[in-house]
Amino acid sequence: GCVVQWLQRQAGILATQVPILIRALSSLGASPRRFLHQTKHECRFSNATGRVQVRFLFRHIYDRTEIARFDSARGRYEALTPLGEPDTECWNSQKEVLEDARAAVDTFCWCNYGLPEAGRVVGRRVQPVVTISPTKDDPLSPRTLLLCTAASFYPREIEVRWLKNGRRATEGVFYGEDLHNGDWTYQTQVMLEDTPQRGEIYTCQVEHASLKTPITVHWGMALLPLPCVGHSWTLGGSVGDWGKERRGLRRLWEGGPLRM
């Protein structure tokens, strides 16, 4: 069907890509036999706004690192690393290659949208499970890391925000990437670093297409009447070393119990 025809056209494109990649590897003094080059074609459907939208990605991955991609939202190939720059320059200079990639939204994605499996996945909505986990990266520091986790939701689009005493927190907030769970659901995390004082209320608020009203989970110091409230307790878990990165958060875990 249309998938086979589209993949046949892609095979012709790959025939020109492989020699370019080999030359790039040779210029770096590396042997191509020691590394792996993958290509992934993704159709990302969304109905978060009530209208089905589709985004096509053609991803090029070298040695577990994505080096270049075509994104239908931009209409061009983009280099994500220096290694991907020669390829993207080559593909963007070829009118036929660009036209074929741009057309994939219709010839590859929408062509398969009517399949029963695709329709069932696009139409489903799964509510997120929201939790707050307090921890410290330095037991001697008064600062606390509050980690809000939204898990097992679909579709992917979601908004997670932190509130402090009813007002949106903007300082000390770090956003993680949306992660695939492997079962057509996603999870994401947003961290707030602050020095909690007794009586202050921290709220993780989540908005999602599956929800009629936002989910709100509260955390505070010794405020027992509130649901999901943190107070003086012993928490078994992990201490995380978080670092800001351009595309998300880097987490280096060190296991061990933590007393709050």
N, C-alpha and C positions, 0 to 999 in steps of 0.2 A: 504494500500500500504506500501511502505518502511517506511513512517513516523510512521505509527501505529506500525510496527514491532520494529522500533528503540525505540519508547517510551515505549513499553512493556518491553524491556530490561532495560531501565532506571528505571522503576518501581521496578524491582528487586534490583537494586543498592540502591534506596532510602530506601528500607526495611531495609538495614543494616546501612544507614546513620542516620535515625531518632533516634534509641537507643543511638548512639554515641553522638548526639546533646543533648539529654535529660540528659545523664550522665554529659556532660560538663556544662549544666545549673545547675544541682544539685550541682556540685562542687563549683559553684560560689554563691550558696545560693539563686538562683532565681527560680521562678516558671515558667515552660515552657508555662503554659496557658496564661501568660501575654504578650507573645511575638510572633512574626511571623517569620517563616522560609520559604524563597522562593527559587526556583531554576529557572534559565533562560537559555535557549539554544539559542545561537545567531550564525547566519551565516552572516559574513560580506564579501560582494563581492566588488571587486574593479577592475576597468579597467583603472586606471590612467596612467598606462604604456603602454596601448594598448593591453595588454594581461590580460584576466580575471583571477583574483586570489581570493582565498577564505580563510577565517580564521574562525575557529570554537571556540566558547567560551562556557563553561559550568559554569555558575556563581551561587554561593551560597550566599544568602543574608539573614542576620539575623537582625531583628529590624531595617531595612532600611540601614544597613551597610553591604557591601560586605566583607565576611570573608574569602572566598576561591574561586578559579576558576581553571578550566582547560583551557589552551590556546594551541591550536594546533601548534602555532608557537614555543612553547617550548617543547611540548610533555609530560608535567607533570602537576600535580596539584600543585598549589602554595597557601600558606597561606598569606592572606593580613592583618590579625590581629592575636593576640595570640589565640583567640577563635577558629580560623580555623586550628591551627597547629595539634591537635590530628586527625582531619578528613583527612588532606592531608597526614599525615604519614601513616594512615591506607590505603587510596586509592592507594598511590604510592607503597605500599608493595604488592598489589594484581595485578598480571600480567594480569589477565582477565579484570579487571576494566580499567587498562591503555590501553590495546589493543582496547577495545570497544570505549573508548573516542577518541583515535587516529584515529580509522576507521570512526568516525562520519563525517569527512570532505567528505568522499565518500558516506557513507550510509545515511547521513542525509542532508548535504548541496548540494553536486553535484547531489544527487538523485532528488532534487526539482528545480535545476537550469533551467531545460527546461520548466517549467511552464510558460505560457504566461505572468502572472503578474511579475514573477521574472525576465524574460528576458527583459521586458519593463523597470523595475526599474534599472536594472544593466546597460542598454544601454543608459539611459538618462543622459544628462549633463545640469546643470543649472548654469548660471554665477552668481558669488557673487555680492552683492551690497556693496560697500565699502564707509565708511564715517569716518571722524575724528571728535572727540568731545574733546575740551579743557576744563579742569576743574582744580580746586585747592582743596587740602585737608586742607590747611591752608591759609585763605585769606591774612594773613600778610607775608607769605613766598613768595619770588620771584620765587620759583620753580613751574612749571606747569606740570600737568599730561595730556598727549596727548593720547587719547584712540582711537585706530583704530579698527573698527568693520567690519568684513566681514560676511555678512548675506545671508541666503537663497541660499546656493550653494549645488551642488551635482555633483560628489561623494564627500566623506568626506575628502579625502586627499587634503591639501592646504598648501601653504607656504606664510606666512605674515612676512614682515620685515620692519624695520624702517630705513630711511636714513636721515642723517643730512648733509646738504650742499653737497648732492650727494654721501656721503660715508656712508657705513653701520654703524649704531649705535649698540654698544654692551653693553655699560654700562647703567644701569637704565632701562633695557628692561625686562618686565615681561609678560609671556605667560599664557593665560587662556586656559581652556579645551574646546574641541569641544563639542558643545551642540546640541542635537536633537531638531528640531522644531516641530516634530509630523506630518509633512507632507512630509517626505522623503527628507528633506533638513536640512542643518546644519548651525550653526553660531559659530564664534570664535572671540576673542578679544585679542589684544596685546597692552600693555601700555608702553609708554615711559615717564620717569620722567626726566625733564631737566629744565634749566633756559634759556628760549629763549631771544635772543638779537635781536634788530631791524636789519633787513636785512638778518637774517638767514632763511633758508628754510628747513622745515621738510617734508619728503615724506613717505607715507605709500604705499608700493609696494606689490602687491598680484599676485601670480602665481597659476594657477589652470588648470585642464585638459579641462575645458570648454572654455578657453581663448587662442586665437592665440598669443597674446602679453600680457604682464603683465598689470594690472590696476595700475595706479599711481595717488594718491590723495595728494595734497600739502597743507601745512599750514605754515603761516609765520606771522610776525608782520608788519601790514600796507603795504602789498604787493598786492594791488588791482588787477593788471593785471593777477595774477595767479588764476586758478580755485580753488574753495573751500578754499580760503585763509582766515585765521583768522586775525582780526584786533581789534581795540578798539570797543567793542560791549557789549550788555547786553545779557547774555545767561541764559535762564531758564532751569533748569535741576536738577541734584542731585549731591551731594558731596559724593564721595566714599572713604571709608577707606580700602585701599588695603594692603594685607599682602602676602608675599611669602609663598607658601606651596610647598611641594614636588610634588604634582600632579596638581598644577595650582595656581589660585589666589583666595583668599577669599575676598569677597566684602560685607561690611556692609554699607547699604545705609542709608543716612540721607537726606530727601528731602529738597528742598529750592532753591530759585533763586541764581544765581551767577553772579557777575559783573566782567568782565575781563577788 
